[in-house]
Amino acid sequence: MITENNLSENEEKKNPNEVSQETSENTNSHDAVSHEDDAEHLEEHEDVDISLADALKEMEKIINTPNAGENFKRFNQLKEKASHYIHDEVEDKKHEYAEAGNAPENFSYEHPLQTKFSALVNIFKEKHDDFQKGQEEEQKKNLDHRQNIIERLKNLYTNSEPGTNLFKSIREIKEDWSKAGQVAKSEFKILNNNYFHHLNQFYQMLDLNKEFLEQEYSHNLEKRQHIIARAQELENEPVIQKALNELQYLHKLWKEEAEPVAEEFREKTWEEFKEISNKIHERKSELSASIEKEQAANLEKKSQIITEIKKLSEPSETPNHNYWQNAIKRVEDLRSEFLKTGSVPRKLSNQNWNDFKTTLRGFNTTKNNYYKSLKGSQQANLEEKLKLIQTAQDNQNNEEWDIAVPLFKKLQEDWKKIGHVPKSMTNKIWDEFRDACNAFFNNYREKNNTSTDNWKENFKNKRALLDELKTVSNEEGSIEKIEQIKTAWNNIGKVPRDKISINTEFNKTLREKLKINKINELELKEEGLSENQLTDKARKIKNQISDLEAEIVKLENNLSFFNKPSRENPLLKDTYNTIDEKKAHLETLKQNLHNIIAGE
């Protein structure tokens, strides 16, 4: 086993007086460098497919540790992984943008997690710089300390006073040396060689004192036996990598703390230790076989995921909107499953990842092409409905009932037969069409019920309510007064056709009063609404509930970007207050909707 400052067996057989710091390769043991490679390979194997969110979370966790800067290697691995994900997702967006017929040079998009990623990288850089400065200062102190130890060792064999307990003194020096901290790499080799040179000189002097030499042999033999016992325990260590790492440390102890021993024990103890070491090293093949088996299974699983996404991209029958919505959800689940699945053989990793990204893009291209064609049909449907709206608006004041009534009934039937229109236009055109139809049928009912409706008296009552509404301020009880006026207004019938503008004036005044009293019209408690008015109010409340819920979710998501967000944080106080206000408003709207549905 070759480790830093470790002796080969040939060196062990030398007389203690001839011990040097030369290191030679032991052909029956494994190089320490291979241990480090195994450890690195295992680390890569463990989180090669860590998700972007988990990578950022792990980076943040490292930053929040007391000595964040010492985790440079681990942080860089996570940084590279996160950067890779962000780059890929931006490339996907660019690909979709170009496929939509846009010029690639006009593409502009910032990943939603880019800001957090950049902040984490910058914070870690500062912490790593501080850590390095501290390391340099610590290494300087350690250098001075080790040089003092060498001076003590030198004095031990050149200027030791009579009666000095050489055994105790050398034990203290060797223990201090093993515990002394790291020094700069540029200083280590010369410093280490200097230490062992003087240690050899001490042993040459010690050879003249048989009593102390035997005491030293006995102590070192006991150390070797402890090391061998621990190595035997490592043969049964279930975590192979852990066993390999600790074995490397035991070889370091063997060199630094368990030499020399009496002639009759040197070869025997070394052979025993070497045999155990070789058995442990043979278990590396188990580690490789286990990883290869797991990676082969991961490759098969990931290949199956890619195949399933390809099938979803190529439906056997003509797909509809529902098919694509279900396919989008399934692909998202498959994507998450792919990313959670462990590593694949390294030589196939890039190809597997590229196949996955290519297949995903193929799915998105096919899906987008479908919705492009759908947009074309939706646009045609929109044009058809706009024609119906125009016809309804042109005839909403038509009083030739025999012709107009059948016409409007047919317009309503035709509207139902026409398919979907772009979502952004759905509510707008429906409101326009419904208003035109309502205007016609309201006029039709009014003309046929004039004998039972005192229009002039209704106008007089509405004028009185409007004048009363104009006097309302924002003092206590104003909201209840507004509700009373609105309920009374709802219970008043029609007004003469030439006076109908009073309704517009009333609604305008009502909005002004609601604004100064900081209340939404949909929160008013009002009675006397017709069935159509109740239906329209319920629809508006549902839309506002949906908007409020979306706003609350967005605000709460924003809070999640902060580490341990709380109301005590002055930066977040306004956000929490806004969320509380919106939730209170949401509960009021839900209660009003419940009352309408329950007929209360």
C-alpha positions, 0 to 999 in steps of 0.5 A: 500500500503506497500512501503519503510518507508510507514505506514499502516492505523492503524499507521495513526490513532495513535496520532502523538506522537505515530508514529513509523517506524514499517511497517505492511502489509495492506491487502487491498493493493498490495506489492511494490515487485509485482510492480518490478516483473511486471516491470521486466516481461514487460521488458522481454516481450518487447525484448525477441526476439530482434535480435543479431544485434539489441542486439549488437547495443543496447549494444553499445548505452548503452556503449556510454551513459555518465553514462553507468555503471548504466545500469547494469541490462539492459546491462546484459539482452542484453548480455545474449540474444546476447550470446544465439544467438551466442551460437546457431549459433555456435552449428548449424555450429557444427551440419552441420560440423558433418553431413558432416561426420567430427569428431566433436572434430575437429570442429573450428569456431568463430562467425563473431560477437564474437569479437565485442561482447567480446569487448562490454562486456569488455568495459562495465565492465570497465565502470561499475567498474568506476561507482561503485567506483563513487557510493561508493564515492557519497554514503559516501557523502550522508551519511554524508549529511543525518547525518547532517540533523538528527543533525539539526532535533535533535537540532530543538526540543532540542536546538531551540532558541526562535523565531525560525519558527518551521514550516519553519524549519521542512519543510526545513529539510523534503525537504532536507531529501527527496532530499538527495541521496542514501546511502549504503543498509547496512546503510539505515535502521539504518539511516532511523529509526534514522531520524524518531525517531527524527521526532517523538520526534519533533512532541511530542515537537510540540504537546505542541505548538498548533499553529505550530501543526495546521500549520503542519496539514494544510500543510500536508492535502494540500499535501494529497489532491495533491497526491489524485488528481494525483492518480485520474488522474492515473486511466485514464493513458493508460499505466498501468505499468506507472500508477502502478510505479507512484502510488508506488511513490505517496505512498512514498510521502504520508508517507514522506511528508503528515503526520500527519494531523488533526484527522477528516481528517486522515481516510477520506483522507486515505480511499479515497487514498486507494480506488483509489489505489485499482482501479488502482491495479485492472488494473493489470489484464488488463495488464496480460490479454493483454500480455497473449492475445498477447503472445498466438497470437505470439505462434500461429504465431511462430507455423505456421512458424515452420510448414511451414519450416517443409513442405519446408523440406519435398517437395511432389515432387523430388526437384531440385536445383531451388527448394532448392535455393527458399526454402533457401530464404524462410526459411531465411525470415521465420527465420527473421519473427520468431525472430521479432515476440514477446514473447510467454507464458513463460512456453512454451518459451523454448519448442517453441524455441527448436522446431524452432531450431530443425526444422531449423536443419532438413531443413538444413540436408535435403538440405545438403543431396540433395547437397551431392548427387548433388556433386556426380553427378557433380563429375561424370560429371567432369570426363566425361568432363575431358575425352573429354578434353583429347581427344581434346588435343590428337587430336588438331594437327591431320591434317587428316581433314576428321576424325578430323573435325567431331570428334571435332564437336562431342566433342563440342556436347557431352560437351553441353549434360553433366550436371553441374560440381563443380563450382570451376572447371567450368572455368578451364576445359572450358578454357582447352577444348576451347583452345584445340578446338581453337588450332585445328580449327586455325590450320585447317584454317591456312592450308587451307588459306596459299595462302593468308597469308604471314607467314614469313612477319607476323613473321618479323613484329611481331618481330619488334613490340616485340623489340619495346615493350621491349624498353617501360618504365614507362614514360609519354605516355608509356600506349598509346604506349603499346596500339598502339603496341598491336593493331598493333599486333592484326592486323597481321596474322599468323606466321610459325608454328615453330615460334609460340613461339613469341606469348608467348614471346610477352604476357610475355613482355606485362605483364611485361610492364603493371606491371611497368605502373600499368595498367591491360591488360583488361583496354587497348584500343585495336583494331583489335581483332577477334570475338573470342578474343572480346568474350574472353576479355568480359568474362574476364572483367565480371569476374574481375568486379564481383571480384571487386564488391565483394571486395568493398562490403567486405571492406564497410562491415568492415567499418560498424563495426566502430561507425561513420566511417569517412575518418578523422579516421587515422585507416580507411584512407587506407581502404577508399583509397583502396575502391576509387581505386577499384571503379575507376578501376571498372568504367574503366572495365565497360566502356571497357565492354560497348565499346566491347558490343556496338562494339566501 
